[in-house]
Amino acid sequence: MKLVFIGADHEVTGSCHYMEVNGKHILVDYGMEQGIDVLVNQDIPVNAADIDYVFLTHAHIDHSGLLPLLYAKGFRGQIFCTEATSDLCNVMLRDSAHIQMAEAEWRNRKGRRSGAEDYIPLYTMEDAIGVIKNFVPCPYDCRISIYEGIQVRFTDIGHLLGSSSIEFWLTEEGKEKKIVFSGDIGNSNQPLLRDPQPTDFADYVVMESTYGDRSHGERPDYVKELAEVIQTTMDRGGNVVIPSFAVGRTQELLYFIRIIKEQKLVRGHENFPVYVDSPLAIEATTIFNRNKSSCFDEEAISLVHHGINPISFPGLKSSITSDESRQINFNTTPKVIISASGMCEAGRIRHHLKHNLWREECTVLFVGYQAVGSLGRSLLEGAKTVHLFGEEITVRADIRRLNGVSGHADREGLIHWIRSFREKPERVFIVHGEDSVCDSFAALLKDTYGFNTAAPYSGAEFDLTANAWIKEGLRIPVEKKKKDSSHISDVFHRLVAAGQRLMAVIRHNEGGANKDLAKFADQINSLCDKWDR
């Protein structure tokens, strides 16, 4: 019974953990790294084709975004998650694949003129659609038997629609251990979603620490602060451009703006238009409405019962096509533009920044976490110029942050969650935080509250049965990579992955009928004869 730390160890994105139980190979999350890659992640210790199950805490790309790549490398197992997470991944993974393919097309269009080799996307739409078919939606709060000695339960953790902590009851050779993966722990008293629900007991806890070094402070009056930003900007004749995560944060903003409009808090511009310029955000909003009964908090449910849609209002406009998106910036009426991505790393928000950053009457308002190295982080840290689409853009717009708006619990919220356990776990593993934060939060829990903590690096292995380390992880800083070099050889890597999947299929057919196995062998040999060079 083994736990291996793979991703988001002393880093915030790229969450991934691996377990071996009763001969089964299990992943908990398989996320994409965003922003600067600080430390090297060790590889999953088995071939993708040998992974039996993936358990997904929530749909955010830094937890789910490499699942299509896993499929491309031969994975064909089941992916268990909540019903809302399954719905969201259905659109988010396809959107991610679209971004990968669009970037490859753009790079190759430029590269052909200079004779460069083709840039290969990380994965394709075919991979995304293929992996989506392997999702198994599960309800909250039900203990589910997956395989002999493996049971799970998903508990609402209040971070995102469908987000969960995952409890595992694992039994091997007569010994049972319970391990809980916190996922991303939600902030309390947020609009729409329920507060994080507690867990009563665990032998081991793998816990996030994104804001383990800071407090959100007293809960701000989000509606008042947002109204003031909109009022000031529109009085200047400018636009409010909000880089926002398409799933979760966008819907919260719509909730706040509905209240602003209802209470007429922006004087002189009462009918100001609001554009949601993100096909993904529009689809996600539909999914929010579809899952309100299982995920919304009491206040939002009360509005629904009174015939009020909590995230809709007069003047709300959606732009789906590229032409509709472009037209937004040709309209001179002061407006609010909500667009993805939230860290300004891709998507339509970069076009809106290009058109508005140089205008001193405009405001760019950040409403979420900005990873180190992201364009959003650079703007918040006072960048005077930025490069967008080959142009150097001077930053004259007012750069603001809506303080306290976070889907993550702060230090106090994290402490409250871990202290809600009936008994102290044997160990608490601290992950999913910036390098120094993992160490400082682990020390805080140990020194102040008496928890047995560790902040492992990628590659660390732990024996859950013996409650002992098998090996330590490695702290390996990422060296500066040659641009695009990692993608040039991806086609060959895909071929190798196909061969690994073939071996997995061969093993799965052990004990089959001799006639079928002989036919299978002949087909493989025929293929080898064709390609043997």
Helices and strands as residue ranges (DSSP letters): E 2-7, E 16-21, E 24-30, G 48-50, E 53-55, H 61-64, H 67-72, E 78-82, H 83-114, H 125-132, E 135-138, E 144-147, E 150-156, E 164-172, E 175-181, E 204-208, H 222-235, E 240-243, H 249-262, E 274-277, H 279-290, H 292-295, H 298-305, E 316-318, H 322-328, E 336-339, H 349-356, E 363-366, H 375-380, E 385-388, E 391-394, E 398-401, H 411-419, E 427-431, H 435-449, E 453-454, E 461-463, E 468-471, H 485-488, H 490-508, H 514-531
